[in-house]
């Protein structure tokens, strides 16, 4: 399947890199780019050979500038704009329900909806010069759908500050706040750092990754007692897989496991 606004490549180790590819518009989230990204992630979810997904950008200094402001100001009806905006929650949910681990490789600025894309991924690696922010209030909009991700990843008062003042945070501040996992110095090989983590993720059992990812997503909004009951059942299912038995056997035999994905 061809996605004109994203580049889609798969390595020999099963790492699928989906790169936003509309650099002239700083990867602004147009309807076309959103549709292409949703399609690419759908392909990744259904592909058994994809073991890890890296979300990246072809722009050297920008991961994603956010929503396409021109579309917000066009003459489309409010109803049409409302329906078009369903792509954002669909995209955020798709990343949560991918069934494979995801890394966001933030090589440049991640703003507004682009910030949301980063938070929807499992892990975030950022180049030192990258920034994150919610500048919507500065142009008379507000990051409504982004709130669901912001309040689940950052301290509440810091989210308030970002949204109400339209501020940005640096990659190092993002790491201190806990939503960026690793900051890569600008002089280092950023792509190599990303692939090192991606290859490690791709080497794990795909069936256990799928079970684990689903549990991570589903238990998040559960009542504590309900979450424990659900997770106990998932643990029992995990023990029934071939990969769980292989992992234990390999550990006892002091060798690397050979996963079957079953």
ZIWOCOR-V658628 format. One line per field, one symbol per residue. psi: psi as a letter, one per 30 degrees, with the letter a starting at -180 (. if undefined). burial: I if it has 16 or more other ideal C-beta (glycine too) atoms within 10 Angstrom, else O. A space follows every 50 residues. Layout:
psi=???
burial=???
This chain:
psi=kkjfglkjlklffgjjkjkkiiefghhkileeeeeeeeeeeeeeefjffj fkkkkakfkffkekfaljfeefgaglleeeeeeeffeeeeeeeeefgffl kkkkjjfakjkbfeeeeefflelkkkkefllkligeffggakieffeeee ffflkefeeeeeeefhllkleeeeeefgfkekkkkffljeeeeefeeeee efflkeeeeeeeeeeeeefeglkeeeeeeeeeeeeeeeffleeeeeeeee eeghlkljkfg.
burial=OOIOIIOIOIIOOIIIIIIIIIOOOIIIIIOOIIIIIIIIIOIIIOOOOI IIIIIIIOIOOIIIIIIIOOOOOOOOOOOOOOOOIOIIOOIIOIIIOIII IIIIIIIIIIIIIIIIIIIIIIIIIIIOOIIIIIIIOOOOIOIOIIOOII OOIIOOOOIOOIIOOIIIIIIOOIIOIOIIIOIIOOOOOIOOIIIOIIIO IIOIIIIIIIIIIOIOOOIOOOOOOOOOOOOOOIOOOIOOIOIIOIIOOO OOOOOOIOIOOO
